[in-house]
């Protein structure tokens, strides 16, 4: 919306929108409602949001600027998907032929979108100074949030050695490891499969965890995540057979995804072969 007003040279309307957003959604900067403070806050919220996406394997799919929220919320996700196996090049939108919005590209795209926001504010602020704020803020906030989440998910202290171990683990996943499932099993010390490429990583991680960190792991690593193959199964059973039982099961586990739900263990299982290359569109 800010971009629209800028393109139409409606600076007055943009200023009204800015005042409205600050008054209703950014109360922490009401006493300093400058555009610099506003822009810094939007950067921080966006950086923390995308860090959460990256830490949990969420791929938005269509990160056009009009699909990004000024409040740092996830909105307008049509062809979204969680990673099945950890693959930084994962593309969930079947029409994204160039991988513009691939999983690994999300932080860079978010930063580019924030640059577009700065451009739309240039009639009300110093554009070059806003870009300087972007460079000083985004990478720092993103990195702090991402590694805070990842070290807790892995049950380790937030330090250089832990970060190195986590990065090595991710590199060894090689598109063959369901990271969310792996971390849940690591938290509960109950591996349902052998992880040959991660044996060294597992040993290093377990040497740096204790009972307290295990409890943190259990509180932050869900057993159940709504993957596309689960959603597709729900759709087919309801649409074709009017079978709502499976839908009820999925709702139950997603309302408390950290619980074991042993009778619904299959919903946390390996992605079936028929869904290994499942991709969806904006209209899905």
Backbone bond lengths (Angstrom), bond angles and torsions (degrees), N, CA, C in turn:
res aa  C-N    CA-C-N  psi(-1)  N-CA   C-N-CA  omega(-1)  CA-C   N-CA-C  phi
1 X - - - 1.460 - - 1.525 110.74 -
2 X 1.327 117.21 -39.94 1.465 119.62 174.84 1.529 110.67 -61.06
3 X 1.333 116.14 -40.44 1.468 119.94 178.35 1.531 110.94 -63.13
4 X 1.318 116.41 -39.95 1.462 120.36 -180.00 1.527 110.50 -61.07
5 X 1.327 116.30 -49.37 1.462 119.29 -179.53 1.526 111.27 -61.64
6 X 1.333 116.67 -37.67 1.465 119.93 179.47 1.525 111.05 -65.23
7 X 1.347 115.78 -42.97 1.469 119.21 -179.30 1.515 112.21 -65.72
8 X 1.341 116.59 -27.79 1.462 121.68 179.01 1.530 112.01 -93.92
9 X 1.354 114.36 4.25 1.468 121.04 -179.77 1.535 112.27 56.49
10 X 1.323 115.38 37.82 1.463 121.45 179.45 1.527 108.84 -100.54
11 X 1.323 114.98 69.11 1.464 120.59 -176.23 1.523 111.52 -63.04
12 X 1.329 116.93 -36.54 1.461 120.17 179.31 1.513 111.77 -62.40
13 X 1.318 116.50 -43.24 1.458 120.86 179.00 1.535 110.35 -66.32
14 X 1.328 116.71 -39.03 1.468 120.73 178.54 1.519 110.74 -63.26
15 X 1.328 115.92 -39.34 1.464 119.65 179.38 1.535 110.49 -66.56
16 X 1.322 117.62 -39.17 1.463 121.05 176.86 1.526 110.54 -63.32
17 X 1.321 115.67 -42.14 1.469 120.04 178.65 1.521 110.43 -63.44
18 X 1.319 116.03 -43.04 1.460 120.81 179.29 1.528 110.58 -59.64
19 X 1.319 116.78 -47.21 1.472 120.74 179.74 1.526 110.88 -61.91
20 X 1.325 116.28 -40.40 1.468 121.15 -179.74 1.536 110.89 -63.77
21 X 1.323 115.98 -46.59 1.465 120.72 -177.89 1.525 110.48 -63.27
22 X 1.323 116.78 -44.01 1.466 119.69 -179.80 1.528 110.70 -64.33
23 X 1.322 116.50 -44.76 1.463 120.19 -177.64 1.525 112.51 -62.00
24 X 1.341 116.06 -41.66 1.462 119.61 -172.83 1.532 114.46 -95.01
25 X 1.324 118.06 -25.19 1.462 119.54 -171.35 1.527 115.02 -126.16
26 X 1.328 117.40 -10.55 1.462 120.07 178.48 1.534 110.02 -128.53
27 X 1.317 117.20 58.61 1.472 120.00 -177.26 1.524 112.81 -60.61
28 X 1.334 116.78 -24.32 1.467 119.52 -177.72 1.523 112.66 -66.96
29 X 1.347 117.96 -16.26 1.470 118.92 -179.79 1.529 111.74 -116.02
30 X 1.337 116.96 15.00 1.471 119.75 -179.04 1.524 112.29 -57.85
31 X 1.324 116.35 -35.07 1.462 119.62 -179.44 1.523 112.39 -79.02
32 X 1.325 115.41 -11.52 1.465 120.42 177.14 1.525 107.85 -140.27
33 X 1.321 115.31 64.10 1.464 120.47 -171.58 1.525 112.56 -83.30
34 X 1.339 116.38 41.30 1.454 120.34 175.76 1.516 109.38 -75.31
35 X 1.309 116.29 159.26 1.460 120.10 178.90 1.520 110.15 -64.72
36 X 1.321 117.14 -33.23 1.464 120.16 178.64 1.532 110.85 -60.34
37 X 1.323 116.47 -46.03 1.467 121.00 179.79 1.528 110.64 -65.65
38 X 1.323 115.55 -42.59 1.462 120.61 178.56 1.521 110.61 -60.12
39 X 1.320 116.34 -49.21 1.463 121.12 -177.25 1.528 110.96 -63.52
40 X 1.319 116.40 -41.17 1.469 120.22 177.29 1.520 110.93 -60.00
41 X 1.324 116.64 -41.13 1.465 121.13 -179.65 1.529 111.16 -66.55
42 X 1.329 117.20 -41.67 1.463 120.62 178.55 1.526 110.18 -64.03
43 X 1.313 116.43 -41.77 1.466 120.39 177.46 1.527 110.29 -58.05
44 X 1.321 115.98 -47.87 1.469 120.58 -176.58 1.519 111.20 -63.66
45 X 1.323 116.95 -45.06 1.463 119.71 179.45 1.519 111.03 -62.95
46 X 1.320 116.63 -42.17 1.465 120.36 -178.97 1.518 111.16 -66.70
47 X 1.316 116.52 -42.60 1.464 120.77 179.84 1.525 111.20 -62.05
48 X 1.343 116.41 -42.63 1.476 119.46 179.41 1.526 110.88 -67.75
49 X 1.320 116.90 -37.40 1.458 120.51 178.13 1.526 111.21 -60.56
50 X 1.330 116.49 -51.33 1.465 120.43 -177.05 1.525 110.74 -67.32
51 X 1.320 117.43 -32.15 1.466 120.24 175.24 1.523 110.72 -61.07
52 X 1.333 116.59 -39.37 1.472 120.45 176.72 1.520 110.47 -65.49
53 X 1.334 117.12 -41.80 1.471 119.78 176.37 1.524 110.09 -55.44
54 X 1.334 115.23 -48.73 1.462 120.35 -174.67 1.524 111.75 -68.45
55 X 1.325 116.68 -34.18 1.464 120.19 -178.48 1.525 112.12 -71.72
56 X 1.339 117.22 -25.65 1.463 120.49 -178.03 1.527 113.30 -112.08
57 X 1.319 117.28 8.04 1.460 119.71 175.00 1.506 114.32 73.33
58 X 1.343 117.11 32.61 1.465 120.60 179.18 1.516 110.07 -94.63
59 X 1.315 115.96 131.18 1.462 121.71 178.23 1.529 108.26 -116.25
60 X 1.314 116.85 119.83 1.462 122.07 -175.71 1.522 111.33 -71.25
61 X 1.312 117.01 -48.62 1.457 120.56 174.21 1.512 116.00 102.65
62 X 1.339 118.25 -36.94 1.466 120.28 -178.46 1.524 109.12 -140.97
63 X 1.308 116.64 77.77 1.460 121.02 -175.90 1.526 112.18 -88.29
64 X 1.329 117.02 45.06 1.456 119.28 170.57 1.525 107.99 -63.17
65 X 1.342 117.17 157.14 1.460 119.07 -176.96 1.518 112.28 -60.06
66 X 1.328 117.64 -31.22 1.469 119.27 -179.67 1.522 112.29 -74.99
67 X 1.327 116.79 -8.17 1.461 120.83 177.09 1.526 112.21 -101.51
68 X 1.312 116.76 10.62 1.464 121.94 178.47 1.520 109.26 -108.89
69 X 1.308 116.19 134.53 1.462 121.75 -176.89 1.523 111.91 -89.99
70 X 1.323 115.74 136.42 1.463 121.03 176.03 1.518 110.55 -66.51
71 X 1.345 116.83 -13.26 1.468 121.81 -178.92 1.527 112.78 -97.45
72 X 1.331 117.13 0.22 1.455 119.08 -179.24 1.510 112.93 73.09
73 X 1.333 116.52 37.07 1.468 122.43 178.60 1.522 109.40 -112.53
74 X 1.328 116.17 157.18 1.460 120.26 174.85 1.522 108.57 -83.07
75 X 1.343 116.53 115.61 1.459 120.80 179.57 1.521 110.16 -133.10
76 X 1.345 115.53 165.13 1.470 122.51 171.87 1.524 113.21 51.71
77 X 1.339 116.17 43.58 1.456 118.15 177.49 1.530 108.57 -98.08
78 X 1.321 115.71 110.44 1.458 121.23 178.58 1.521 110.59 -99.03
79 X 1.337 117.19 -64.90 1.479 119.35 -178.49 1.526 112.20 -90.34
80 X 1.326 116.68 44.67 1.460 119.03 -177.71 1.521 110.77 -75.78
81 X 1.318 115.71 167.11 1.457 119.65 173.90 1.509 111.11 -169.83
82 X 1.325 116.34 146.88 1.453 120.41 170.31 1.527 108.19 -87.61
83 X 1.319 116.14 147.61 1.452 120.23 177.30 1.531 109.72 -57.72
84 X 1.315 115.75 134.60 1.467 119.57 170.75 1.533 106.98 -77.55
85 X 1.319 116.52 -68.78 1.455 121.50 169.37 1.523 108.15 -107.18
86 X 1.314 117.12 154.50 1.460 120.19 -174.62 1.522 110.35 -68.79
87 X 1.324 115.50 109.83 1.457 122.40 -178.85 1.527 107.83 -141.35
88 X 1.333 118.47 104.92 1.463 120.98 -177.79 1.528 113.53 -58.30
89 X 1.322 117.66 -23.31 1.465 120.83 -178.38 1.530 112.67 -92.30
90 X 1.309 117.02 9.51 1.462 121.18 -179.07 1.525 111.22 -58.26
91 X 1.345 116.35 132.60 1.460 123.15 176.36 1.522 106.95 -123.75
92 X 1.323 117.00 121.09 1.462 119.66 -175.45 1.523 113.06 -92.92
93 X 1.315 117.83 -17.85 1.460 121.96 -178.95 1.522 109.78 -94.69
94 X 1.331 117.43 117.41 1.467 120.27 -173.39 1.529 112.49 -66.26
95 X 1.333 117.68 -16.83 1.468 120.23 179.28 1.530 112.83 -95.61
96 X 1.333 116.66 0.96 1.466 120.69 177.55 1.530 108.40 -88.74
97 X 1.323 115.58 74.66 1.464 120.86 -171.68 1.532 112.84 -66.40
98 X 1.316 117.18 -29.11 1.458 120.35 -176.82 1.530 112.83 -93.99
99 X 1.312 116.42 -1.70 1.457 119.37 179.69 1.520 113.40 68.50
100 X 1.318 115.78 30.12 1.469 119.80 179.49 1.519 111.31 -57.00
101 X 1.343 116.03 -40.28 1.452 120.56 -177.58 1.527 111.43 -108.24
102 X 1.309 115.69 37.54 1.463 119.63 175.93 1.524 109.51 -63.40
103 X 1.318 115.46 163.98 1.467 120.09 -177.62 1.522 111.32 -54.77
104 X 1.311 118.16 -48.13 1.461 120.95 -175.23 1.533 113.06 -67.72
105 X 1.328 116.64 -23.86 1.459 120.45 -176.04 1.530 114.00 -83.05
106 X 1.317 117.47 -8.42 1.466 119.63 -171.21 1.538 114.59 -59.31
107 X 1.335 119.79 -44.03 1.469 118.29 178.08 1.529 112.17 -61.13
108 X 1.331 117.19 -42.63 1.458 120.62 -179.07 1.525 111.31 -65.42
109 X 1.343 116.69 -38.60 1.465 119.86 178.97 1.528 110.14 -67.76
110 X 1.315 117.19 -41.33 1.466 120.43 178.07 1.520 110.33 -59.39
111 X 1.318 116.44 -41.24 1.466 121.09 179.28 1.528 110.44 -65.67
112 X 1.320 116.46 -40.49 1.476 120.67 177.57 1.528 110.19 -63.09
113 X 1.327 116.53 -41.77 1.461 120.24 179.01 1.528 111.48 -62.54
114 X 1.318 116.21 -37.13 1.457 120.03 177.54 1.531 110.99 -67.35
115 X 1.324 115.81 -32.00 1.459 119.47 174.14 1.530 110.14 -65.52
116 X 1.332 116.54 -38.73 1.461 120.81 176.79 1.527 110.70 -63.86
117 X 1.331 116.68 -37.18 1.458 120.41 176.14 1.527 110.42 -63.17
118 X 1.326 116.36 -43.32 1.465 120.18 178.56 1.525 110.61 -59.15
119 X 1.320 116.06 -40.83 1.469 120.38 179.68 1.523 110.77 -63.06
120 X 1.338 116.44 -36.45 1.465 119.86 -179.45 1.527 112.23 -73.31
121 X 1.334 116.30 -13.83 1.468 120.73 179.59 1.529 112.31 -101.13
122 X 1.331 116.97 3.97 1.466 119.98 -169.73 1.525 114.11 -66.60
123 X 1.339 118.00 -19.76 1.467 119.56 176.49 1.525 111.58 -77.95
124 X 1.337 116.41 -12.26 1.461 120.61 -178.58 1.519 112.88 -115.36
125 X 1.335 116.33 -6.03 1.465 119.70 -176.60 1.519 109.62 -153.33
126 X 1.324 115.61 170.49 1.463 122.38 178.13 1.530 108.51 -79.44
127 X 1.319 116.65 107.98 1.470 121.91 -175.01 1.524 111.88 -58.61
128 X 1.322 117.47 -45.84 1.462 120.21 -179.01 1.523 111.62 -62.62
129 X 1.327 116.15 -35.95 1.462 119.21 179.20 1.528 110.49 -69.85
130 X 1.335 116.79 -37.31 1.468 119.89 176.76 1.530 110.34 -61.89
131 X 1.331 116.70 -41.09 1.471 120.04 178.13 1.525 110.68 -63.76
132 X 1.318 116.47 -35.28 1.466 120.00 176.86 1.526 110.22 -64.42
133 X 1.337 116.43 -41.50 1.470 120.73 176.59 1.531 109.99 -61.30
134 X 1.327 116.25 -41.88 1.466 120.90 179.27 1.524 110.80 -59.08
135 X 1.328 116.50 -46.60 1.462 120.54 -179.18 1.524 111.85 -65.61
136 X 1.307 116.55 -34.14 1.467 120.50 -177.68 1.528 112.76 -79.88
137 X 1.333 116.24 -20.27 1.465 119.45 -169.88 1.520 114.83 -108.96
138 X 1.327 117.42 -49.27 1.461 119.94 -167.61 1.526 112.57 -59.56
139 X 1.322 118.06 -57.03 1.466 120.90 -174.94 1.521 111.65 -59.60
140 X 1.345 115.89 -39.47 1.468 119.84 -179.12 1.528 111.15 -64.90
141 X 1.339 116.87 -50.08 1.466 120.47 -177.98 1.524 110.55 -65.91
142 X 1.327 116.40 -42.15 1.470 120.25 179.05 1.530 110.35 -59.32
143 X 1.317 116.33 -50.09 1.468 120.34 -177.47 1.525 111.34 -61.92
144 X 1.327 117.35 -42.92 1.467 120.70 179.93 1.523 110.92 -61.13
145 X 1.338 116.63 -46.09 1.470 120.29 -178.11 1.525 111.41 -68.90
146 X 1.316 116.43 -43.96 1.468 120.78 -176.95 1.526 111.04 -62.30
147 X 1.333 116.56 -49.59 1.458 118.22 -176.16 1.524 112.39 -75.18
148 X 1.313 117.14 -25.82 1.462 119.61 172.52 1.523 110.06 -62.76
149 X 1.323 116.31 -44.33 1.464 120.79 179.12 1.528 111.34 -69.26
150 X 1.312 117.06 -45.85 1.468 120.24 -175.21 1.523 112.38 -66.89
151 X 1.315 117.58 -41.34 1.471 118.40 179.27 1.520 110.93 -66.12
152 X 1.341 117.17 -35.58 1.467 119.11 175.65 1.521 111.16 -69.13
153 X 1.329 117.22 -38.93 1.461 119.79 178.36 1.528 110.91 -62.54
154 X 1.325 116.38 -34.47 1.463 121.13 179.64 1.529 112.39 -89.24
155 X 1.336 117.34 -3.72 1.458 120.55 176.19 1.506 115.28 73.62
156 X 1.328 116.37 29.03 1.461 119.85 -176.97 1.524 110.97 -124.22
157 X 1.325 115.15 165.00 1.462 120.62 176.69 1.526 109.33 -67.34
158 X 1.314 115.64 152.14 1.460 120.44 -179.76 1.529 108.61 -86.11
159 X 1.327 115.56 80.83 1.462 120.25 179.42 1.526 109.44 -139.98
160 X 1.318 115.91 176.57 1.464 120.91 -174.38 1.525 112.79 -61.06
161 X 1.324 116.38 -41.18 1.463 119.62 -178.69 1.532 111.08 -63.79
162 X 1.317 116.47 -42.24 1.469 120.04 178.44 1.516 110.96 -64.05
163 X 1.317 116.29 -44.64 1.463 120.58 179.67 1.522 110.36 -60.22
164 X 1.316 116.94 -40.58 1.461 121.00 178.33 1.524 110.97 -62.77
165 X 1.332 116.98 -43.47 1.466 121.29 179.32 1.530 110.67 -63.34
166 X 1.331 116.53 -43.06 1.462 120.45 -179.80 1.523 110.53 -63.75
167 X 1.327 116.62 -43.75 1.458 119.60 179.95 1.523 111.02 -63.09
168 X 1.327 116.59 -40.51 1.472 120.82 176.60 1.526 110.34 -61.80
169 X 1.326 116.35 -40.76 1.464 120.84 179.51 1.519 110.91 -62.87
170 X 1.311 116.76 -46.33 1.465 120.73 179.22 1.522 110.96 -61.21
171 X 1.318 116.44 -40.71 1.473 120.43 179.71 1.528 111.11 -64.38
172 X 1.329 116.54 -30.88 1.463 120.80 -177.78 1.531 113.10 -84.83
173 X 1.324 116.69 -10.14 1.470 119.25 179.31 1.524 111.11 -62.49
174 X 1.327 116.53 -37.02 1.469 122.40 170.35 1.526 113.20 52.88
175 X 1.333 117.17 35.67 1.456 120.31 177.37 1.516 114.66 68.83
176 X 1.343 116.79 11.22 1.464 120.19 -175.75 1.525 113.13 -117.38
177 X 1.317 117.45 -0.52 1.461 120.55 -174.78 1.528 110.17 -121.28
178 X 1.323 116.09 127.02 1.450 121.83 172.51 1.525 106.13 -78.52
179 X 1.341 117.14 102.17 1.458 121.17 -171.45 1.521 112.11 -64.15
180 X 1.326 117.75 -41.44 1.461 119.48 179.70 1.526 111.37 -62.20
181 X 1.319 115.31 -42.74 1.469 119.71 178.97 1.531 110.40 -66.58
182 X 1.330 116.59 -41.77 1.461 122.01 179.66 1.523 111.11 -59.74
183 X 1.344 116.96 -44.67 1.464 120.26 -177.51 1.529 111.78 -69.80
184 X 1.322 116.94 -33.70 1.466 119.26 175.52 1.525 109.48 -64.35
185 X 1.319 116.47 -45.05 1.464 120.42 -179.39 1.523 110.83 -67.02
186 X 1.325 116.72 -36.30 1.464 120.77 177.78 1.526 110.42 -63.53
187 X 1.327 116.49 -40.11 1.464 120.87 179.98 1.521 111.73 -64.63
188 X 1.333 116.05 -33.60 1.473 120.88 -175.47 1.525 112.85 -102.33
189 X 1.332 117.09 3.72 1.464 121.70 179.77 1.524 112.08 52.54
190 X 1.317 116.32 43.22 1.463 119.43 179.98 1.536 109.93 -141.99
191 X 1.314 115.05 82.61 1.462 119.55 -178.17 1.517 110.93 -77.75
192 X 1.337 115.11 125.54 1.464 120.34 179.91 1.515 111.40 -84.77
193 X 1.307 117.22 -9.21 1.466 120.61 179.06 1.523 108.07 -150.44
194 X 1.306 114.17 161.59 1.457 119.31 177.57 1.523 108.29 -81.10
195 X 1.315 116.56 139.92 1.467 121.24 177.04 1.531 108.25 -115.74
196 X 1.330 117.82 78.52 1.473 120.78 -173.32 1.521 113.93 -59.45
197 X 1.329 117.19 -34.31 1.468 119.05 -177.81 1.524 112.19 -78.73
198 X 1.347 116.67 -10.71 1.459 119.68 -174.56 1.529 113.22 -113.78
199 X 1.323 117.85 10.13 1.466 119.75 -176.80 1.521 112.25 -57.34
200 X 1.327 116.08 -44.45 1.466 119.83 179.87 1.523 110.62 -64.95
201 X 1.332 115.87 -41.75 1.465 120.46 179.82 1.519 111.37 -63.80
202 X 1.333 116.13 -43.45 1.459 120.36 -179.49 1.526 110.77 -59.32
203 X 1.307 116.15 -42.81 1.468 120.40 179.96 1.521 110.44 -62.46
204 X 1.336 116.96 -45.67 1.465 120.89 -179.47 1.533 111.26 -63.27
205 X 1.341 115.97 -41.34 1.463 120.61 -179.50 1.522 110.46 -65.11
206 X 1.331 116.47 -46.95 1.461 120.37 -177.29 1.519 111.79 -64.47
207 X 1.327 117.60 -28.38 1.467 121.07 177.56 1.525 111.67 -69.96
208 X 1.346 116.57 -20.08 1.464 120.59 -175.88 1.533 112.46 -108.77
209 X 1.328 117.15 7.91 1.468 120.02 179.05 1.524 110.52 -110.17
210 X 1.324 115.65 158.01 1.464 121.62 175.83 1.526 108.10 -142.12
211 X 1.309 116.62 -173.96 1.467 120.05 -176.52 1.524 112.15 -61.93
212 X 1.317 116.24 -39.70 1.464 119.21 179.86 1.528 111.56 -65.57
213 X 1.323 115.85 -43.76 1.461 118.30 -179.30 1.525 110.85 -69.83
214 X 1.322 116.91 -28.55 1.470 119.96 175.96 1.524 110.66 -64.37
215 X 1.328 115.85 -39.03 1.461 119.16 178.00 1.525 111.02 -64.43
216 X 1.321 116.37 -38.16 1.461 120.46 176.43 1.526 109.53 -63.61
217 X 1.322 116.33 -43.91 1.460 120.81 178.97 1.535 111.46 -58.43
218 X 1.318 115.78 -42.76 1.466 119.99 -179.00 1.526 111.64 -66.41
219 X 1.333 116.33 -28.76 1.462 119.94 -177.52 1.525 112.68 -84.63
220 X 1.322 116.99 -13.51 1.465 119.95 -172.94 1.527 112.96 -119.30
221 X 1.338 117.14 -10.35 1.467 121.17 -179.54 1.533 110.49 -111.17
222 X 1.321 118.09 101.99 1.473 120.58 -178.23 1.525 111.96 -72.13
223 X 1.301 115.21 150.77 1.464 120.33 174.27 1.525 110.19 -79.94
224 X 1.325 115.92 -34.51 1.466 120.90 -174.28 1.524 111.50 -115.56
225 X 1.312 115.61 132.17 1.461 123.29 174.96 1.525 107.01 -133.25
226 X 1.310 116.74 138.92 1.468 120.35 -178.53 1.528 110.01 -73.54
227 X 1.298 115.29 92.96 1.459 120.00 177.96 1.530 109.70 -89.73
228 X 1.308 115.08 160.95 1.461 119.14 -172.92 1.526 113.11 -63.57
229 X 1.314 117.10 -32.41 1.467 118.25 -179.13 1.534 110.64 -68.21
230 X 1.342 116.67 -32.11 1.465 120.17 176.74 1.526 109.68 -69.37
231 X 1.346 116.21 -46.64 1.467 120.35 179.32 1.524 111.36 -61.32
232 X 1.325 116.52 -40.40 1.459 120.64 179.94 1.525 111.40 -65.24
233 X 1.326 116.47 -38.73 1.460 120.49 177.88 1.526 110.86 -64.32
234 X 1.327 116.15 -41.43 1.465 120.39 176.39 1.522 110.06 -58.83
235 X 1.325 116.76 -49.38 1.464 122.02 -178.23 1.522 111.19 -57.54
236 X 1.324 116.38 -47.30 1.468 120.34 -176.52 1.520 111.60 -65.81
237 X 1.322 116.86 -41.99 1.465 119.23 -178.16 1.523 112.40 -68.85
238 X 1.337 115.52 -36.67 1.459 118.89 179.34 1.531 110.69 -75.15
239 X 1.331 115.91 -46.21 1.469 120.20 -174.78 1.525 112.72 -70.56
240 X 1.326 116.24 -40.02 1.469 119.80 -175.03 1.528 112.67 -89.33
241 X 1.323 116.23 -40.88 1.466 119.67 -171.38 1.528 113.68 -114.05
242 X 1.329 117.19 -1.72 1.467 120.98 -175.22 1.526 111.12 54.19
243 X 1.332 114.86 34.19 1.453 121.97 -179.91 1.525 108.66 -95.62
244 X 1.342 116.65 109.17 1.455 121.20 -176.86 1.528 112.59 -99.23
245 X 1.314 116.97 0.38 1.463 120.60 -176.98 1.530 110.73 -64.27
246 X 1.308 116.39 -45.42 1.472 120.88 -178.79 1.523 110.17 -64.16
247 X 1.323 116.91 -39.10 1.461 121.75 176.50 1.528 110.36 -59.11
248 X 1.319 117.35 -42.80 1.461 121.39 179.18 1.522 111.22 -62.73
249 X 1.342 116.44 -39.62 1.458 120.38 178.21 1.529 110.90 -63.01
250 X 1.318 115.93 -45.03 1.464 120.42 -178.99 1.531 110.38 -63.82
251 X 1.318 116.56 -43.31 1.473 119.77 177.69 1.529 110.62 -59.38
252 X 1.316 116.34 -41.20 1.464 120.64 -177.69 1.520 111.28 -61.57
253 X 1.323 117.31 -47.68 1.468 119.21 -176.83 1.526 111.89 -72.63
254 X 1.330 117.60 -31.93 1.462 119.31 -178.94 1.529 112.21 -75.15
255 X 1.321 116.72 -20.50 1.460 119.66 176.29 1.528 111.82 -75.81
256 X 1.322 117.10 -20.45 1.470 121.53 175.98 1.532 107.76 -145.60
257 X 1.324 116.77 69.84 1.465 121.55 -170.95 1.521 115.12 -70.12
258 X 1.351 117.43 -11.46 1.463 119.82 179.88 1.527 112.30 -89.42
259 X 1.337 116.53 -13.24 1.462 120.74 179.00 1.521 110.37 -77.02
260 X 1.315 115.77 162.20 1.460 120.12 -174.76 1.525 113.49 -73.69
261 X 1.342 117.81 -41.27 1.469 121.49 -179.27 1.547 110.05 44.81
262 X 1.318 116.33 59.88 1.466 120.69 -173.33 1.527 113.24 -57.59
263 X 1.327 117.65 -31.82 1.462 119.26 -178.75 1.533 112.16 -74.33
264 X 1.343 116.19 -12.51 1.465 120.36 178.53 1.527 110.77 -115.89
265 X 1.317 116.36 26.64 1.461 121.67 -175.64 1.530 111.75 -56.41
266 X 1.324 116.97 -30.59 1.470 120.47 -177.46 1.531 112.12 -60.90
267 X 1.325 117.43 -26.55 1.463 120.52 -178.50 1.528 111.84 -71.95
268 X 1.309 117.02 -12.27 1.462 121.25 176.69 1.523 110.48 -107.19
269 X 1.310 115.94 10.46 1.452 120.46 -175.53 1.519 114.35 -80.15
270 X 1.306 113.83 -177.04 1.465 121.26 -179.36 1.525 110.15 -66.06
271 X 1.307 115.84 144.75 1.457 121.32 178.04 1.522 109.52 -62.30
272 X 1.334 118.20 127.32 1.476 120.16 179.08 1.520 111.40 -65.39
273 X 1.321 115.67 155.22 1.466 120.60 -176.36 1.522 113.02 -57.22
274 X 1.341 117.10 -36.90 1.458 119.56 -176.63 1.528 112.34 -65.37
275 X 1.341 116.30 -18.68 1.469 119.75 -176.40 1.529 113.01 -109.55
276 X 1.323 116.51 9.21 1.471 119.61 -173.48 1.523 112.74 -65.31
277 X 1.331 116.92 -27.30 1.464 120.98 179.57 1.524 112.27 -117.69
278 X 1.316 115.40 28.71 1.465 120.23 -177.66 1.529 110.19 -68.45
279 X 1.321 115.80 128.93 1.466 120.67 174.63 1.515 107.53 -138.94
280 X 1.326 115.75 156.13 1.453 119.30 -175.15 1.524 110.45 -131.99
281 X 1.323 115.92 175.01 1.456 121.02 -174.58 1.515 110.51 -116.03
282 X 1.333 115.65 176.29 1.462 120.87 179.53 1.519 111.25 -62.86
283 X 1.325 117.15 -27.07 1.468 120.29 -178.40 1.515 112.65 -87.93
284 X 1.337 116.74 -2.27 1.460 119.31 -178.51 1.517 111.39 -67.28
